[in-house]
Amino acid sequence: MRKEIKKDARLRLKNTYWMMVVLCLFMAAIGLSYSSSLDALRSQPAEGSSDFASLVYSKIVEGHDDQAVDMTTDYIKEEKHISWKIGIVSLEHAKGIFANAANSFGSGKLLLKIYYAIKSVTGSKSAAIGFFVIVSLLFIFLVYFMVYKPLEIAIKRAVLEMRQYDKYPVSRMLYLLRIKQYWNVVAAQLLKTVYTVLWMLTVAGAVIKTFSYMMVPYILAENPSVGAKEAITLSRKMMDGHKWEAFKLELSFLGWHILSIVTFGLSGIFFSNPYREMTLAEYYKFVRADAKNKLIKDTDYLDDKYLFEFADEELLSRYYRDSIDALKEAEAEYPQHTGLRRFFENTIGLILFYDDDEKQYQKIKTLRLALKNHKAAIAKEMYPFRLFMQNHTEDEVKLGSVQYQRHYSLSSIIFMFFSVSFIGWCYEVSIHLVKDGIFVNRGVLHGPWLPIYGSGGILILLILYKLREKPIIEFISAIVLCGFVEYFTSWFLQVTHDGMKWWDYHGYFLNINGRVCGEGLLVFGLGGLAIVYLLAPFLDNHFRHIPKKIAIVVAALLIGVYVTDMVYSNSHPNMGAGITDYAVQTAEQIDTVIADLEVS
């Protein structure tokens, strides 16, 4: 039996291999499971940051907050952070938003801030320690039961769907919210944890009940509406006579676990972790079928049979009738043009003006995008979510108001450039205003715009036009494209302005000659996705309502003001307070660690 289950798991893994690899990597990255597979990829300071934070936490709880302050002060003064260099790429951990957050926690500084904030309210050291412990435990509780445990159910559901179907939409990970069963799952997982902890007080119970409750996550994944006690009781009955069998199944992966350690986690990442997850899903199918054959009480809850078999054509036709009709309309050809218009439309998605042909094009593209998952369900390539017992009344296909498969008119592109440039300027000004209380007019120009953001946004919209249907490739391409633009801009400004630097990323993680850094590129990549899939379609919906003549006049005025600023700034670049002397200003500000931690 065990060999057959594992054989079936290997066969199913072939069709969904990369999806399973990514899913298990995600689980390892957030610490939900398989986190040891990433140990070789983790780099720790001389004193591991998480270990050091734990020491600071212990000192606070023991009432030695003065020692905790001394430890944190020494830690920060010694600047314990990673600083490597591979060629021109610098792997540092000293500056930046991510580095500051990591160092703030790793040094214990954040913990001390929370403790002193509580102490300032309570006015008592003992009360502050008590509340500090309660707050920290509450935070752990919320993260564990409100995030991790529901996510565990969503992941089990994903594996069950991938066991039967070749495609899985990432948006399905939020299905608990969609069907409004989130709180029921939280309650069930909480009760299961309580029972498990209580049974751990006995040696035999700790082992036995681990396998008795093994099916709870899968039961909830199949039917999230099952009550907490019902799910636990059903799992216990289903595992009667199967616990030793389940133990041997888990034991059969011991060799793979050892191999993962020997290969620094690589064999786990690329095979054994996905293999184990798929095997457990196959095992749930086996135990579920056995329970139904034995007519075990409450197996009626396990009624989502389309996780284990394909729906017949008649049923799919009935539940997806509106989608089938809409697919016929979506298959219609949208208007095709010739000459330069066709070249610009098909290559970079640019049109001169928004007209009736463009309305027809967007309508058809919107239908095709909205019906993509429905088409896969009808073709039995994806789980037919409309047949899910909690969601039989799914709404008919609706046209998306922020549909990203569109062409942009020339006036929209111009307005988009200035909008994103202004948003970028506000973003950078806000960072320094919040962090240091100083207004910093960022950039070489004098106006409220940072053209590097606008240029990057427009280049992503136009040059990466053909990649919009592939978000992951779009994300990576946006990072590369924006990185090139930022690096070239930095070099060009330095060369044309006598070596003057308007930004310097030395000290930031993964920086290249101080011109670009990993943190900035990640922001550009995420920002690029936000622009393509949310911001640009949203803004374009409004820009299209501007009358053509008014749009031309406004665009011309904006370009005129911008060109004037460029010409003036070429000979009189923005070099006022907050630009070239910003570092001097902040260095002159007295900001010691102790003063930051003390309570007035």
C-alpha positions in Angstrom: 0.0 0.0 0.0 2.7 2.5 1.0 4.7 1.8 -2.2 1.5 2.3 -4.3 0.7 5.6 -2.6 4.3 6.9 -3.1 4.3 5.7 -6.8 1.0 7.6 -7.4 2.5 10.7 -5.7 5.6 10.6 -8.0 3.3 10.3 -11.1 1.2 13.3 -10.0 4.3 15.3 -9.1 5.5 15.1 -12.7 2.6 17.2 -14.0 2.8 19.9 -11.2 6.5 19.7 -10.3 7.4 23.4 -10.5 4.2 24.6 -8.8 4.9 22.1 -5.9 8.6 23.3 -5.7 7.5 26.9 -5.4 4.8 26.0 -2.9 7.2 24.1 -0.6 9.8 26.9 -1.0 7.2 29.4 0.2 6.4 27.2 3.2 10.1 27.0 4.0 10.6 30.7 3.6 7.9 31.7 6.1 8.8 28.9 8.5 5.6 26.9 8.1 7.4 23.7 7.2 10.7 22.4 5.6 12.6 25.5 6.9 15.7 23.4 7.5 16.0 23.1 3.7 17.0 26.8 3.6 19.6 26.6 6.4 22.5 26.6 4.0 21.2 29.7 2.3 21.0 31.7 5.5 23.9 33.9 6.6 24.1 34.9 10.2 26.2 37.6 11.9 28.9 36.5 14.5 26.0 36.4 17.0 22.8 35.2 15.3 20.4 38.0 15.3 17.4 35.9 16.4 19.5 34.3 19.2 20.7 37.8 20.4 17.1 39.1 20.3 16.1 36.2 22.5 18.8 37.0 25.0 17.6 40.6 25.2 14.0 39.4 25.6 15.2 37.1 28.5 16.9 40.0 30.2 13.8 42.2 30.0 11.6 39.4 31.4 14.0 38.8 34.2 13.9 42.4 35.2 17.4 43.3 34.0 16.4 45.9 31.4 19.5 48.0 32.2 21.6 45.0 31.1 19.5 44.6 28.0 20.1 48.2 27.1 23.9 47.7 27.6 23.8 44.6 25.4 21.8 46.4 22.6 24.1 49.5 22.8 27.2 47.4 22.4 25.7 45.3 19.6 24.8 48.4 17.6 28.1 50.2 18.3 30.0 47.2 17.1 27.9 47.3 13.9 27.6 43.6 13.7 26.3 43.0 10.2 27.2 41.0 7.1 29.7 42.7 4.7 30.9 40.6 1.8 31.9 41.5 -1.7 31.7 39.4 -4.8 33.2 41.3 -7.8 31.4 44.6 -8.1 28.4 43.3 -6.1 28.4 44.2 -2.4 26.5 42.0 0.0 26.1 44.3 3.0 23.6 44.6 5.8 24.1 48.0 7.2 21.7 50.4 5.6 18.3 50.5 4.0 14.7 49.9 5.2 15.1 46.1 5.3 18.5 46.3 7.0 17.1 48.8 9.6 14.2 46.6 10.3 16.3 43.5 10.6 18.9 45.2 12.8 16.3 46.8 15.0 14.9 43.4 15.8 18.2 41.5 15.8 19.8 43.9 18.2 16.8 43.9 20.6 16.2 47.6 20.0 12.6 47.0 18.9 11.9 44.9 22.0 13.3 47.6 24.3 11.2 50.2 22.6 8.1 48.2 23.2 9.0 47.5 26.8 9.7 51.1 27.6 6.5 52.2 25.9 4.6 49.9 28.1 6.5 51.0 31.2 5.8 54.6 30.5 2.1 53.8 30.5 2.0 51.5 33.5 4.6 53.4 35.6 5.6 50.1 37.2 8.5 47.9 36.3 6.8 44.6 37.4 3.6 45.6 35.6 5.5 46.6 32.5 7.2 43.1 32.5 3.9 41.4 32.9 2.2 43.4 30.1 5.3 43.0 27.9 5.1 39.2 28.2 1.3 39.3 27.6 1.8 41.5 24.5 4.6 39.3 23.1 2.6 36.1 23.7 -0.5 37.7 22.1 1.5 38.7 19.1 2.8 35.2 18.7 -0.7 33.8 19.1 -2.1 36.1 16.5 0.6 35.4 13.9 0.4 31.6 14.5 -3.4 31.2 14.6 -4.5 34.1 12.4 -1.9 33.7 9.7 0.1 30.4 9.8 -2.7 28.0 10.6 -5.3 29.3 8.0 -2.4 29.4 5.5 -1.6 25.7 6.3 -5.2 24.8 5.3 -5.0 26.9 2.1 -1.7 25.1 1.2 -3.2 21.6 1.9 -6.1 22.6 -0.3 -3.7 23.7 -3.1 -1.8 20.3 -2.9 -5.1 18.4 -3.0 -6.2 20.3 -6.1 -2.8 19.9 -7.8 -2.9 16.1 -7.0 -5.9 15.9 -9.4 -5.5 18.9 -11.8 -2.6 20.2 -13.8 -3.3 23.9 -13.1 -3.8 25.9 -9.9 -4.6 29.7 -9.7 -2.6 31.5 -7.0 -5.7 33.6 -6.2 -7.3 30.4 -4.8 -5.0 30.7 -1.8 -7.5 33.2 -0.4 -10.5 30.9 -0.8 -11.2 30.8 2.9 -11.9 34.5 2.9 -13.9 34.2 -0.3 -16.3 31.5 1.1 -16.3 33.2 4.6 -15.0 30.2 6.5 -11.8 31.8 7.8 -12.9 32.1 11.5 -14.2 28.6 11.5 -10.8 27.3 10.4 -9.0 29.4 13.0 -11.3 28.0 15.8 -10.7 24.4 14.6 -6.9 24.8 14.4 -6.9 26.4 17.8 -8.9 23.6 19.4 -6.6 21.0 17.7 -3.5 22.7 19.1 -5.0 22.8 22.6 -5.8 19.1 22.5 -2.3 18.3 21.1 -0.6 20.3 23.8 -2.6 18.6 26.6 -1.9 15.2 25.2 1.8 16.0 25.1 1.8 15.9 28.9 1.7 12.2 28.5 4.5 10.4 26.6 2.3 7.9 24.7 -0.4 10.5 24.0 2.1 12.9 22.4 2.9 10.3 19.7 -0.5 8.7 19.3 -2.5 11.9 19.1 -0.1 13.4 16.6 -1.2 10.8 14.1 -4.8 10.7 15.4 -5.2 14.4 14.4 -3.2 14.1 11.2 -6.2 14.4 8.9 -7.7 17.6 10.5 -5.9 20.0 8.1 -7.0 17.9 5.1 -10.6 17.6 6.4 -10.8 21.4 6.8 -9.1 21.9 3.4 -11.8 19.8 1.8 -14.7 21.2 3.8 -13.8 24.4 5.8 -17.3 24.6 7.3 -16.8 21.5 9.4 -17.0 22.3 13.1 -13.8 22.2 15.3 -14.9 19.2 17.4 -16.4 17.4 14.4 -13.2 17.7 12.4 -11.0 16.4 15.3 -13.4 13.5 16.0 -13.6 12.6 12.4 -9.8 12.6 12.0 -9.5 10.4 15.1 -12.0 7.9 13.7 -10.5 7.9 10.2 -7.0 7.2 11.7 -8.2 4.2 13.8 -6.1 1.3 12.5 -3.9 3.6 10.4 -1.7 5.3 12.9 1.2 2.7 12.7 0.8 2.8 9.0 1.1 6.6 9.0 4.2 6.4 11.2 5.9 4.0 8.8 5.0 6.3 5.9 6.6 9.3 7.6 9.6 7.1 8.6 10.1 6.2 4.9 11.2 9.8 4.3 14.0 9.6 6.8 16.6 8.8 4.2 15.4 11.7 2.1 15.7 14.0 5.1 19.3 12.9 5.7 20.1 13.4 2.0 18.7 16.9 2.2 21.1 17.7 5.0 24.0 16.2 3.1 23.1 18.2 0.0 22.7 21.5 1.9 18.9 21.4 1.4 19.0 21.1 -2.4 17.5 17.6 -2.6 14.8 18.7 -0.2 14.0 21.9 -2.2 13.9 20.2 -5.6 12.4 16.8 -4.8 11.8 15.3 -1.4 9.7 18.2 0.1 7.3 18.3 -2.9 7.4 14.5 -3.0 6.4 14.3 0.7 3.6 16.8 0.4 2.1 15.0 -2.6 2.5 11.6 -0.8 0.5 12.9 2.2 -2.2 14.2 -0.1 -2.4 10.7 -1.7 -2.5 9.2 1.7 -5.4 11.4 2.7 -7.2 10.1 -0.4 -6.6 6.5 0.7 -7.7 7.1 4.3 -10.7 9.1 3.1 -11.9 6.3 0.8 -11.4 3.7 3.5 -13.5 5.7 6.0 -16.3 6.0 3.5 -16.2 2.3 2.7 -16.5 1.6 6.4 -19.4 4.0 6.7 -17.7 5.9 9.5 -20.0 8.5 11.1 -19.7 12.1 9.7 -17.9 11.1 6.6 -20.7 12.9 4.8 -18.8 16.1 5.6 -16.2 14.8 3.0 -18.4 15.6 0.0 -16.0 17.5 -2.3 -15.6 14.6 -4.7 -14.2 16.7 -7.5 -11.0 16.9 -5.6 -10.6 13.2 -6.4 -12.5 12.8 -9.7 -13.4 14.8 -12.8 -16.8 16.2 -13.1 -18.9 15.0 -16.1 -19.5 17.2 -19.1 -23.2 17.7 -18.4 -22.5 19.1 -14.9 -19.8 21.4 -16.1 -22.0 22.6 -18.9 -24.8 23.4 -16.4 -22.7 25.3 -14.0 -20.5 27.1 -16.6 -23.2 27.8 -19.1 -22.8 31.6 -18.9 -19.0 31.2 -19.3 -19.4 28.9 -22.3 -21.6 31.5 -24.0 -19.2 34.3 -23.0 -16.2 32.3 -24.4 -17.8 32.3 -27.8 -17.9 36.1 -27.7 -14.4 36.2 -26.4 -13.2 34.1 -29.3 -14.3 36.9 -31.7 -11.5 38.7 -33.5 -10.8 42.3 -32.3 -10.2 45.0 -34.9 -6.9 44.6 -36.7 -5.1 47.6 -38.2 -2.2 48.1 -40.6 0.9 50.2 -40.9 2.5 52.0 -38.0 -0.7 51.8 -35.9 -0.5 48.0 -35.9 3.2 48.0 -35.2 2.9 50.3 -32.1 -0.2 48.4 -30.9 1.3 45.0 -31.1 4.8 45.9 -30.1 4.5 48.3 -27.2 0.7 48.7 -26.7 0.6 52.3 -27.7 -2.2 54.1 -29.6 -2.6 57.7 -30.6 -6.2 58.1 -29.3 -8.8 56.0 -27.6 -11.6 55.1 -30.1 -14.4 52.6 -30.7 -11.9 50.0 -32.0 -10.0 50.2 -28.8 -13.2 49.7 -26.8 -13.9 46.6 -28.7 -10.3 45.3 -28.2 -10.4 45.9 -24.5 -13.8 44.2 -24.1 -12.6 41.0 -25.8 -9.3 41.0 -24.0 -11.1 41.5 -20.7 -13.5 38.6 -21.4 -10.5 36.3 -22.4 -8.7 37.2 -19.2 -11.7 36.8 -16.9 -12.7 33.4 -18.5 -9.1 32.0 -18.5 -9.7 30.0 -15.3 -13.3 29.1 -16.3 -11.9 27.7 -19.6 -9.4 25.6 -17.8 -12.1 24.3 -15.5 -14.3 23.3 -18.4 -11.3 21.6 -20.0 -10.8 19.7 -16.7 -7.3 21.2 -16.3 -8.3 23.1 -13.1 -10.5 22.4 -10.2 -14.1 23.6 -11.1 -14.5 26.0 -8.2 -18.2 26.6 -9.1 -18.9 23.1 -8.0 -17.4 23.7 -4.6 -20.2 23.1 -2.1 -19.6 26.5 -0.5 -19.7 28.5 -3.8 -22.4 27.1 -6.1 -23.7 30.7 -6.7 -20.6 32.3 -8.0 -21.3 35.5 -9.9 -21.3 35.6 -13.6 -18.3 37.0 -15.4 -17.9 40.7 -14.9 -15.7 43.1 -16.8 -12.8 44.2 -14.6 -12.6 47.9 -14.0 -8.8 47.8 -13.8 -8.3 45.3 -16.6 -4.5 45.5 -17.5 -4.7 44.0 -21.0 -5.1 47.3 -22.8 -3.4 49.8 -25.1 -2.5 53.2 -23.7 -3.0 56.4 -25.7 -0.2 58.9 -26.1 -1.9 61.4 -23.8 -2.4 58.8 -21.1 1.3 57.8 -21.3 2.3 61.5 -20.8 0.0 61.9 -17.9 1.2 58.6 -16.5 4.8 59.7 -16.7 4.1 62.8 -14.6 1.8 61.0 -12.2 4.4 58.3 -11.4 7.2 60.8 -11.3 5.2 62.8 -8.7 4.4 59.6 -6.7 8.1 58.7 -6.7 9.0 62.2 -5.5 6.4 62.0 -2.7 7.7 58.5 -1.7 11.3 59.6 -1.3 10.4 62.9 0.4 8.2 61.1 2.8 10.9 58.6 3.8 13.3 61.4 4.9 10.5 63.5 6.4 9.3 60.6 8.6 12.7 59.2 9.4 14.6 62.4 10.1 12.1 65.2 10.3 13.8 66.9 7.4 12.2 68.0 4.1 14.4 66.7 1.3 13.7 68.0 -2.2 14.9 64.8 -3.9 16.4 64.7 -7.4 18.4 67.0 -9.7 15.3 68.9 -10.9 13.5 71.6 -8.9 9.9 70.6 -9.6 8.0 68.0 -7.6 8.9 65.1 -9.8 11.5 62.4 -10.1 11.7 61.4 -13.7 13.5 58.2 -13.0 10.3 56.8 -11.5 8.2 58.1 -14.4 10.6 56.8 -17.0 10.8 53.4 -15.3 7.1 53.1 -15.1 6.5 54.1 -18.7 9.3 51.8 -19.9 7.7 48.9 -18.0 4.3 49.6 -19.6 5.7 49.9 -23.1 8.8 47.7 -23.4 7.4 44.9 -21.3 4.0 45.1 -22.9 4.1 41.5 -24.2 4.9 40.1 -20.8 1.8 41.2 -18.9 0.2 37.8 -19.0 3.2 36.4 -17.1 3.5 38.2 -13.8 6.7 36.4 -12.6 8.6 37.2 -15.8 7.2 40.7 -15.7 8.5 41.1 -12.2 12.0 39.9 -13.0 12.1 42.0 -16.2 11.0 45.1 -14.3 13.9 44.6 -11.9 16.4 44.3 -14.7 15.0 47.2 -16.7 14.7 49.6 -13.8 18.1 48.5 -12.5 19.7 49.4 -15.8 17.9 52.8 -15.9 18.9 53.7 -12.4 22.5 52.6 -12.9 22.8 54.5 -16.2 21.2 57.6 -14.7 23.5 57.5 -11.7 26.6 57.2 -14.0 25.3 59.9 -16.4 24.6 62.5 -13.7 28.0 61.8 -12.1 29.9 62.2 -15.4 28.0 65.3 -16.5 28.1 67.1 -13.1 31.8 66.9 -12.1 31.5 63.7 -10.1 28.4 64.8 -8.1 26.3 62.0 -6.6 22.6 62.3 -6.0 22.4 58.9 -4.4 24.9 56.4 -3.1 23.9 52.9 -2.0 27.3 51.9 -0.5 26.4 50.0 2.7 23.1 48.7 1.3 22.5 45.0 0.8 23.4 43.7 -2.7 24.6 47.1 -4.1 26.6 47.5 -7.4 29.1 50.3 -7.2 26.7 52.2 -5.0 24.5 53.0 -8.0 21.8 50.3 -7.5 21.0 48.0 -4.5 18.9 44.9 -3.9 16.4 46.8 -1.8 15.8 49.4 -4.4 15.5 46.9 -7.2 12.9 44.9 -5.2 10.9 48.1 -4.7 11.1 48.8 -8.4 10.0 45.2 -9.2 7.0 45.3 -6.9 6.3 48.9 -7.9 6.4 47.8 -11.6 3.8 45.1 -10.9 1.6 47.7 -9.0 1.9 50.0 -12.0 1.1 47.4 -14.7 -1.7 45.6 -12.9 -3.3 48.3 -10.7 -2.1 51.9 -10.9 -1.9 52.4 -14.7 -5.2 50.8 -15.5 -6.9 52.8 -12.7 -5.4 56.1 -13.8 -6.1 55.3 -17.5 -9.8 54.8 -16.7 -9.8 58.4 -15.5 -7.5 59.9 -18.2 -9.8 58.5 -20.9 -12.7 60.7 -19.7 -10.7 63.8 -20.4 -11.8 65.4 -23.7 -9.3 65.0 -26.5 -8.7 68.8 -26.9 -8.2 69.4 -23.2 -5.9 66.4 -22.9 -3.7 67.8 -25.7 -3.5 71.3 -24.1 -2.7 69.9 -20.6 -0.1 67.5 -21.9 1.6 70.3 -23.8 1.7 72.5 -20.7 3.2 69.8 -18.6 5.8 69.0 -21.1 6.6 72.7 -21.4 7.1 73.2 -17.7 9.1 70.0 -17.4 11.5 70.9 -20.3 12.0 74.4 -18.8 12.9 72.7 -15.5 15.3 70.4 -17.3 17.1 73.2 -19.2 17.4 75.3 -16.0 18.5 72.4 -13.9 21.2 71.5 -16.4 23.1 74.6 -15.5 21.6 75.1 -12.0 21.0 71.6 -10.6 19.0 71.2 -7.4 21.9 71.3 -4.8 20.1 72.9 -1.9 19.7 71.7 1.7 18.7 68.1 1.8 20.6 67.0 -1.3 24.3 67.3 -1.3 24.6 68.2 2.4 22.0 65.9 3.6 24.5 63.4 5.0 26.2 66.2 6.9 23.0 67.4 8.4 22.0 64.0 9.6 25.5 63.3 10.9 25.3 66.5 13.0 22.1 65.4 14.7 22.8 63.8 18.1 21.0 60.5 18.1 22.6 58.0 20.5 21.1 54.6 21.2 20.6 55.2 24.9 18.7 58.4 24.3 16.5 56.6 21.8 15.6 53.9 24.3 15.2 56.0 27.5 11.8 57.2 28.6 11.5 60.9 29.3 
